[in-house]
Amino acid sequence: MRKVMRTTNVRAILALLAVVGMVVLAACGSSPAPTKPHSSPSSTAVATSQCGTKPGVAATGTPIPLGGIVTDQPGTSFTDIANMAAAYFTCVNDNGGINGHPIKYYIETEQTNPAQIAAEAKQLVQTDHVVGIVGNTSIIECSIDSSYWQKLGYDIIDSGIAPECWSTPNSAAVNMGPRYSSDGAVQYALTQHVDKIVFDQSDVPGTGYIAAGPAALAAAAKVPIVQLTEPVPITDADSVAIKEVDDAGPGGAVVLNFTPPEALVILQAAQKLGLEDKVKLWGCSTPCNTDYLAASLGPKWNDKLFVNAELTPPDVTNTPTMNLYKAIYKQYGKAVSGGIGSFSQMGFTEAEIAVHALETITGSYTVASVNAAFKAVTDFNTGMLCQLWSYGNYSMHIPNNEDYTVTPDNGKMVTAEGCTLISSVDPQIAAYRSLAGTASLAP
């Protein structure tokens, strides 16, 4: 399945207003570093015309073709990420483009079929002639296409899921992905002194890789952990919720790793059965960080559910970048079904980084020039991440490894814990920091 968006690159916008003081984090050990308090400076409204260099002037030059591949199947859809990237590019195209060139964005959707995914990559390269890959978010795409992209010289800006998204030299994500985000959710639960962890996730390829991170954190804390998986779409949420709560016990935590619709049916089942208070806390990886989920749950889940948020919480943040994201979503994001939240923030951030890189190019936009520009992005303040984001010439990439915890508050997500490093007890986090160090906090 494919969708072609004539979108344009968005300019890497406005500097963020100063928040608190700049904090530089040095070496990190196996325990989390101190948190940075979250603040919400006031700022004026931002118009979508500010996404480009020539407000109100449509780009008419030769298009710059970019592409992305996303999973879209029952129980698991990441189309909001690519659709928000497309919205950002469209906004850029309407406001000057990249030096007058619009971005033409090709979106391919897949259903966890290796042959289909490989064919879509070749379609993007051989038929669509894309010069860059931005916004890939797929359960197995990194595993299938990594060597293909490396062979052809593509350095991907993506939302990682499969192990190869993190362990290869040519994939750098804006998110932490299910393993490291689940690490963050488990890490927060452990700080609340739970006596057991029940970690439940969708039964899709890669569950063992994902489960290894939470297992390492629980083992280091000497807290028992129960690992569960569920087929998706979930058809008997009542049984799932009962099993999770029974396994956790009153002093334990249930931590979920599902897309928002699947997590929601479990949490709603727990509420219907009166189970929300039968464990010490509920946790969730990043996909739960959306107003759609918070509003659907309502006030009964205030301060009961704690979600790892890989990107800056939008409800309590009033900055030029956040306001631009919301303005672009409102004007151009009709295809973004999940609304304001982590998935659409990822798409915005991927497009933002790509536009920033494209604007550094002088001369032709080729596979060589575009991917060199992607890889050269260093210490970029996205306005969406705790840390400055860099690609870098490393054998592996986990450039986002510090984030927030949020909790529902009357239908909105608010900050429960400020920027906190994901623990290097996870050996993959430790390996990346040994190569790249610890990035500075964004101002």
N, C-alpha and C positions, 0 to 999 in steps of 0.2 A: 504494500500500500504506500502511496506517496502523496505528498502535498507540497506544492511549490508556493512559496510566499515571496512576492517581490517586496523585500524589506530592505531597509537601509541601515547602515551602521550608525550606531549612536555614538555621539561624542562622549568621551569620558568627562563627565560633567563637573562643573563647579567644585571647588574645594569644600570639604566638610567644615562646618563651623567647629571651632575648638570645643572639645568636650572637657574632660578633666585635664590633668597634666599628662604629658607623654611619659609612658612607663616603658622601659626597655627591659625585657626579661632575658636574663642570661641563661646559663646552663640549667637544665631541669633534670630532676631525679625521678624516682619511681612514684613519688606522691605529687598531687596537684600543686601548682604554684598558687600564690595568693590571687584572689580575684580582683578585677577592676570594677569598681562600682559603675552601674549604668546610669547615664544622665540623659536628659532630653532637652537640649538647648532649644530656645525658640528660634524660628526662622520664618521668612516670608514664604508665601505660596510660590510654587514652581510651575511654570507653564511647560507644556510638552514642546513648545518651540525651542526650548533651551537644550534639547537633546542633540542639536546639530549646530554647525558653524554658520549657517545662513537661515535664520528663522523664516519660515514660510515659503522658502524657495525649494521647489522639488528638484531632486537630482535627476539629470537627464543624460549623463555620460554613459559610457560602456559599463554594464553591470559587473560587479565583483561577485562571482558565484561562490557561495559557502553551502555546506550541507551538514545534516545531523541525522542520526539514527536513534529511534526511541522505541522502547517496548510499549505495546498497546494491546492488551489481551484481558480476558475476564479475570478480575481479581488483582491485576497489576497494570497500571497505566502511568507512564511518565510524560504524557503528551503536554501537560501544563508547562513543563520546563522548556521544551522546544517552542511551544506556542508563545510563551512570554519572550523568548529570544527573538522570535519573529516580530512580535509587537514592538520591541525596542528597535529592531532594524527598520521597521516601517516608519517609525517616528524619525529616525535619522534620515531616511530617504526623503521624507517630506520637508526636511529642514537642512538641505544642502548636501546630504550624503557624505561620502569620503572624497574630499576634493572634487565634488561634483559628480562622483560615481555612485549610483545606488547599489545596495547589496541585494542580490537575488539569493534567497535562502530556500534550499530544498530540504524538506523533511520527509524521511522515510520511517514508516512504522513497521515493527516486526513482532512476531509471536513466538519468540524463543526457539526459532528454527535455524540451526546453524547454516544450512544451505541458503535459506532466504537472506540471512544477515550478510553472508559473504557476497551474494549476488547484489544486494543493495549497495554495499561498499563499491563494488565494481561499476554499478550504475552511476553512482555519484562521480566517480573518477573518469570513466570512459565515455559516458554519454552526456552528463551534466557539466563535466570539466571543472569541478569545484577546485578552488585553490586553497581552501582551508576547511577543516572539520571543527564545528563548534556546536556544543549542546548535546552531544551523544549521551544518552541515558538509557542503558539497556542491561538486562540481567546478565547476558553473556557476550555482548558485542565485543568488549575488550579482549576476551579470551579468543574469540573467533578471528578478529581482524587485526590484532596488534602487530603481527609480523608483516602483514600486508601494508599497513600504514608506515611502518618503519622502512620497509623496502622502497617505498615511493617518496619518502621524505616528508611525511605529514606529522606535525606535532600537534596533538589534539588538545583542545580546551573542552573539558567535559564535566559531567556529573557522574562520578565513579560508582560502580557497584561490584563488578567482577574483580578478582584479585589482580589481574593484569592492568587494571586502571591505575593501580598504585605501585606496582612492582616493576614497571618498564620505564625506559628513558624518554618515551614520546607521548605520555599521557599525564596531564596535570589537571586536577579537578578543582572546582570551587567549593565542593562539599567534602564531607568526611566519608560519606558512604555508609552503608548499613553496619559494617564492622565497627568503625571508630565512633560513629554516632551511638551505637549500642553500648560501646565502652563508656561513653559519656553518661548515658542514662544509668548504667550499672554503677559507675563511679559516684554519681550523686546519691543513689540509694545507699551505698556503703557509708557515705558521710553521715547518713541519718541513722546509722547503727542498726540496720536491719539484721536479723539473725539467719536469713535465708534469702536466696534469689531464685525466682522462677523466670527463666528467659524463654519466651515463646515467639516464634517467627513463622512466616509463611514457608511452606514446603516447596521451595523452588531451587534451581541449581545454585550452589554456593553456600548452603546453610552451614556446612562444617567450617568453612573459612570464616564466616561471620561469627559463629559461636566461639571460636578460639579466643577472640579478644575478651569478651565477658568472662570466659572461663579463667583466663590468666589473672584478671583483676580479682575475681572472687577467691581464687586459690591464694593469691598474695595476702588477702585480708583474712584468710582462714574462715571464710564463710561458705557454707555449702551452696551449690547451684544445681538446679534441675533444668535440663535443656528439653524443650518441647518444639514440635513443628506441627503446623496445621495446613491441610490442603485448602487452597483458595480457588474460587470464592468460598467463603465460610458459609456452610448451610445449617449448622446447629451451634449457634453462638452461645446458647445457654449451657450446653455441655462443656464448651471450651472454657467459659468463665468459671464454672463450678470446679473443673479440674485444676485450673490455675490457682484459685483461692485455696482449695483443699491442699494442694502441694506446698503453697507458701506458708500457710498458717498465720495466726494473728500478728506475729512479730516479723513477718517476711515482706518481701516486695515482689510484685508481678511486673516484669518489664516486657513490653511488646515491641516487635519489629515488623510492622505491616504498613501497607499504604493506608491513607486516611480512611477510605470507606470500610476496609476490613477491620482496622483498629476500632473504628466507631461502632460497628455492630457488636464487637466483644464488650466494649465499655457500656454500651446501652443495655446489653443483656445483663451485665453485672448490676447495673442500676435497677433494672426491672426486678431482679431477684434479691435486691437489698444487700449485695455483696461488696459495694464500694468501700464500706467501713470495716470489712472483715480481714483486711491485711493492713500493714503499717503504711504502705504507700503503693501507688501504681506509677510506673514509669513507661516511657516510650521513646523510641528513636525519632529523628527529625521529622519524618512525614506527618506526625501528629501535630506539628506546629503550624496550625492553620485556623483562622477564625471560623471556617466552615465547621470544623470539629468542635471547637470551643462553644460556638453558638448552639450546635446540635445537642451537646451534653447538658448545658445549662448550669445553674449555680450549685447543684449538688456536688459537682466535681471541683469546686473552688478549693485550692490547696490540698487536693487529694491526688491529682495527676501531675507528674513532673516530667517535662518533655525536654530532651536534648535539642537545643536550637543551634544549628550550625551557622546561622546567619543572624544579624541583628534583629531583635524583636521589633516588628513594624508598628505595633499598636502604641508603644510607649516611646517611639523615636520620632523626632521632628527635626529633620535635617534636610538640606537641599537634595541630597541623593535619595533619601527615603521618600521625600515628597515627589520627586521626579518619577520614581518607580510607581508610586500610587497613581500619579497623573497618567502615565503611559498605560498602566493597567486599565484605568477607567476609560480612556479614549480608544485604545487600540487592542485591548485584551479580551475581546468578546469570546474568543476561543479558549480562554483560560477558565476551565470549569470550577477549579478548586479555590478561586479567589486569592485574596491576600494571604501569603504564607510562604513556607520554605521553598516549595517547588517553584513557584513563580519567581521568587527572589533568586533562585539559582539561575534560571533562564536569563533574567535581567543582568546578573553579574557576569555570566559567560559572554553575553553580547557586549556588555560594557568593556570587558577586558579586550575582546576582539577588536572593537572599534578603536580603543586606545592604541592597540598595536598597529592597526591598519593606517592610522593617522601619522605614524612615524615613517612610513614608506615613501621614498622618493623614486619616481620611475614607475615601471610596470608592476601590476599586481599578478605575480606568478606564484606557482607552488613554492619555489625557492624563496622569493622575497617575503611572502606572507608568513610562511612557517618560521623563517628566521626571525621575523618581527614578533611572532607569538612567543618563541623561545627566549627572546631577549627581554621580555617584560620582567622588571625587577622592582621590588618594594612599591608596588602599586596600591594606592589606597582606594579600595573599591567602595568604601562607604557602607559596606554590607557585612564585612568580616571583622572579627576581633583583631586579626593580624594583617600586616601588609602582605600582599600576595606576590609571589615570584614563581616563575617557571624554572629556569635554571638548567644547567647541563649536569644532571644527576642520573644515576642508574635507576632511581625510583623517585616518586613524587607523592608527598602528602602535604601540600602547601597550606592547607587549612587543618590545623590540629589544636585549635583553642576556641572554645565557644561558651555559650550561655546555657542555663536551664530556665525554662519558662513554665508557668502554671496557669490553668484557666481561672479567670476572674469575671464572672457574670457575662460570659459569652465572648470575652477577649482573652488573648494570651499576654500575661505580664511577666516581668523578670523575677525569677526566684533566686538566681545566682548569677553574678556577673562573669566576665570572661575568665575561664579556667582552662589551664592546659590539660589535654587528654593525657592520662598517665602513661609514662614510658614503661610501665610494667608490661604493657602490650609490646612484644618484641618488634613488631613492625614499626611502631612509633619510635622506639629506641633506635632502630636502624636508620630511619630517615633523619632523625635529629643528629645522629653521628655524622651524616653526610652534609646536611644543610644548616645545622644549628637551629636556633629558635628565633623565629622572625619577631621583629618588634611589633608591639601593639600599634594598631592604627590610632591616629590622634582623635 
